[in-house]
Amino acid sequence: MSAARRPWRATTAALCAATTLAVGAAAPATASAPAATGRPGLAAPRPDPALLEACTGAGPVVCTYPDLPPGHYDVTVLLGDRHAAARTEVLAEARRLMVDAVDTDEGEVVRRTFTVNVRDPESQQNLPPGDGTPGLTLTFGGDAPRVAGIGIRAADERTPRLALLGDSTVTDQGAAPYTGWGQRLPARFRLGVSVVNHSGSGESTVSALAEPEMLDALVPQLRPGDVLLVQLAHNDKTTTAAQYRANLAEIVGRARATGATPVLVTPIVRLRFDGDRLDPTGLLVTGETDLPAEMRGVAADLGVDLVDLTARSKELVESLGPTDAQPLYLVRENGDRTHTSEHGASVYAGIVADELHRLGLVPERSWAR
């Protein structure tokens, strides 16, 4: 595989030199933490008993660290209990899934590590600053959550970022049952990859270019070696084919100018059937244009990697049929055939992760096992 297909570079030496963060302390205290992620030389932050003092509740357990400024943080969690079996999942900030549910037997404790992006606003990028709570929030949910230890460290500034620029089907939705696929993507990675979900409800290629909190705010965060996934189409219903292509080309060009690698992602389908096949509305074909086809054309013309999520989600939804595909969306909750449930968001995040793996855009060492 050529170097051009491996945009991310290892930052293990710098990460090993990073210090363990003592929350609330005047200065971070250094620590020599053991390698815990399976990545040679990449040390995870050592659990600090004092960090458990910030946790409240039993189901879920919520831990808040309000003094942490916006940035990227490496986190270690110890899941399980000496005295009881447990089933624990880990979320951060605005319901971002960081660790899928882990089952542990009585007396068993397992270690998981990840990198989390802390920002203001906490969830959708087009919400006013101050949305959410200050600092870092970790939530331990699941059928019987148990947390035995937490370690937090400021991530090395060169930690690779996987940025997302998308609409409501991608964004970090603040309230259940709405869940964007980008909200479930972090669980596919471990320590050393920071998922930055710079998406918002209602966004289109037009608004992403026009609104200062969207692409203009994202571009300064991108660096050589980062990857940017772009899924914008659901709200381009009145955008002409020519304008849509021009908008995508501008987004691609601005991302490339930073040294980041742009990837175009065709939109997830809507649950709109005509018989046993999706109708044009379900396939994002409007009176103006076939938006997924236009995106495919832009990717081919500009030599940009493409994740054809429209084709993959169409195949899945049509194989399930009009009834069995409903749990992917919010049809049974409120009749919504566009937005996904937690289950659907996890399924589509898995498809995106599979495609990223196929494209070789994320190093093998960065994938969660």
QUILINZI-V302785 format. One record per backbone hydrogen bond with DSSP energy under -1.0 kcal/mol. NH is the residue of the N-H (numbers start at 1). CO is the residue of the C=O. If there is no record, write none. Layout:
nh = {NH	NH}
co = {CO	CO}
//
This chain:
nh = {5	6	15	16	17	21	25	42	44	48	51	52	53	54	55	56	61	62	63	64	65	68	71	73	74	75	76	77	78	79	80	86	87	88	89	90	91	92	93	95	96	97	98	99	102	104	107	108	110	112	114	116	118	122	125	127	131	136	138	139	140	141	144	148	149	151	153	155	159	162	163	164	165	170	171	173	179	181	183	184	188	189	190	194	196	198	198	199	200	203	208	209	210	211	214	215	218	219	221	222	225	226	227	228	229	230	231	236	239	244	245	246	247	248	249	250	251	252	253	254	255	256	257	258	259	260	261	263	264	265	266	270	271	272	274	277	279	283	284	285	286	291	291	294	295	296	297	298	299	300	301	302	304	307	309	312	313	314	315	316	317	318	319	320	321	325	326	328	329	330	334	335	336	341	345	346	347	348	349	350	351	352	353	354	355	356	357	358	359	361	366	367	368}
co = {2	3	11	12	13	152	22	39	34	150	48	49	50	51	52	62	140	56	138	54	136	65	118	116	153	114	151	112	149	110	146	104	144	102	141	99	139	96	137	93	92	183	90	90	88	86	81	105	79	77	75	73	71	131	199	124	128	65	63	91	61	89	87	78	78	76	74	72	156	194	227	196	229	167	167	171	340	169	180	181	185	186	366	160	162	164	196	197	166	200	204	205	206	207	211	208	214	215	218	219	259	223	161	261	163	263	165	233	236	240	241	242	243	244	245	246	247	248	249	250	251	252	253	255	256	255	226	228	305	230	307	282	337	270	277	274	272	279	281	280	289	284	289	290	291	292	293	294	295	296	297	298	299	264	307	308	309	310	311	312	313	314	315	316	317	321	323	325	326	336	330	331	330	328	341	342	343	344	345	346	347	348	349	350	351	352	353	354	355	356	363	364	188}
//
